[in-house]
Amino acid sequence: MARGGSFTPMPAQSYLTPTTWDAALSALQQPGALPASGGTDLVPLMRDGIVDPETLVDLRHLPRGREIALDTDGNLRIGAAVTLDTLAHDPLIAAHAPALALAAASVGSQPLREAGTLGGNLCQRVRCWYYRGNHPCLRRGGNLCSAEIGENQYHGIFRTGGCVVAHPSDCAVALAAYEATIDVRGASGARAVPMREFLVPSSARLDQETSLGAGEVVEAVVVPAGSLGGQQVFIKQMQRAAWDFALVSIAATRRNDSEVRLVLGGVANVPWRVTDSIEEDVASGGLSDDDIETLAQRALYDATPLSGNAYKLDIAAALLRRAIARLARA
Ligand SMILES: Cc1cc2nc3c(=O)[nH]c(=O)nc-3n(C[C@H](O)[C@H](O)[C@H](O)COP(=O)(O)OP(=O)(O)OC[C@H]3O[C@@H](n4cnc5c(N)ncnc54)[C@H](O)[C@@H]3O)c2cc1C
């Protein structure tokens, strides 16, 4: 795919490129309309018959969609159509939100980052082979999670509902650590959704992974001023060195007010924030190696790995140790 370029939609009847929000939201209200950005997940979903849109509404030409800017309150606003490659290299992101830059840089491959957008990254569908392979799993209307009794080595180790898939978005992990807000727009207006409510666990709903209502889309992501800067860590462990989803990842921040946030990826339906008592212990500092080991184990105390993924406990513990040590000793 070309840099920021277009894709050829597969069977959709029409493909719209609105340049105003009125036009985009009105198009999205038509039956069978779906939002589209870089198409790196959407086209495979269409090819696999998971979605069958009549109209694709390309959201990449809307006002401020590709803008990255600090607002007057010092919050960092990132348009939903900003590509992952831009996120990985933008000087403002590097200066204020380096964990997000690292998360974006870790996604897939260079062509994928050049086409894929932040909005699409947050709204991508889950990567379970049963779901994608048209198996009658819970998300496909079946009455059991095929992965729970089948092949589950890449799935979650914390239970967040009947479906045990791990959310695939790398950017979501950093944004959860920032306690970012997602600016959402729909025909009935605009609203700001806290990141912890934007991605929803399978206990809440199975038909989608976000709390977006019908016809609603992501307009921008806002990282609050208090989460910018400080110390930031993002580490992603993959099975192979590139072009892969996280087995486990971690975003860890020590904000300028000294508060610590620790969020794991690849372990649950949603980014998994460790309990705040552990974050407080890390924030208080003065940690020995034994203390760090104890905190890492405490963070994983409630994990219930599946038949094929207990190895994720070791990876998560290792990433927690590395991230805590970096925050504690910098
Ligand atoms: C080989 C491969 C490897 C990958 N590796 C990774 C990885 O390592 N880490 C990772 O995080 N992801 C990975 N991905 C997933 C994904 O393709 C990218 O993360 C990308 O960011 C998706 O963005 P997009 O703009 O292409 O979204 P699209 O494909 O255009 O859309 C994805 C979904 O979001 C919806 N959508 C798009 N934009 C919006 C919006 N603004 N508001 C509401 N809904 C919207 C679409 O309807 C669709 O359902 C990978 C994908 C592939 C094919």
The ligand as an ORCA input file, in Angstrom:
! r2SCAN-3c Opt
* xyz 0 1
  C       0.011     -8.365      8.853
  C      -0.603     -7.449      9.883
  C       0.105     -7.170     11.037
  C      -0.453     -6.309     12.000
  N       0.274     -6.076     13.126
  C      -0.241     -5.268     14.075
  C       0.508     -5.024     15.277
  O       1.626     -5.515     15.467
  N      -0.051     -4.216     16.210
  C      -1.273     -3.624     16.044
  O      -1.696     -2.874     16.919
  N      -1.995     -3.867     14.934
  C      -1.526     -4.651     13.944
  N      -2.255     -4.876     12.803
  C      -3.645     -4.386     12.742
  C      -4.070     -3.125     11.924
  O      -4.074     -3.366     10.567
  C      -3.304     -1.887     12.162
  O      -3.107     -1.764     13.531
  C      -3.895     -0.553     11.609
  O      -3.593      0.476     12.520
  C      -5.385     -0.465     11.355
  O      -5.634      0.868     10.888
  P      -6.342      1.187      9.507
  O      -6.354      2.671      9.349
  O      -5.769      0.416      8.388
  O      -7.821      0.675      9.821
  P      -8.928      0.096      8.820
  O      -8.494     -1.232      8.341
  O      -9.338      1.090      7.816
  O     -10.128     -0.068      9.866
  C     -10.053     -1.010     10.921
  C     -11.413     -1.042     11.617
  O     -11.666      0.194     12.267
  C     -12.809      0.858     11.702
  N     -12.398      2.263     11.615
  C     -11.400      2.790     10.889
  N     -11.229      4.082     11.188
  C     -12.150      4.388     12.140
  C     -12.479      5.567     12.883
  N     -11.815      6.726     12.712
  N     -13.509      5.510     13.761
  C     -14.198      4.365     13.955
  N     -13.921      3.207     13.305
  C     -12.903      3.230     12.408
  C     -13.106      0.167     10.385
  O     -14.481      0.137     10.083
  C     -12.584     -1.243     10.665
  O     -13.546     -2.006     11.360
  C      -1.738     -5.722     11.807
  C      -2.443     -6.007     10.631
  C      -1.886     -6.848      9.672
  C      -2.678     -7.118      8.420
*
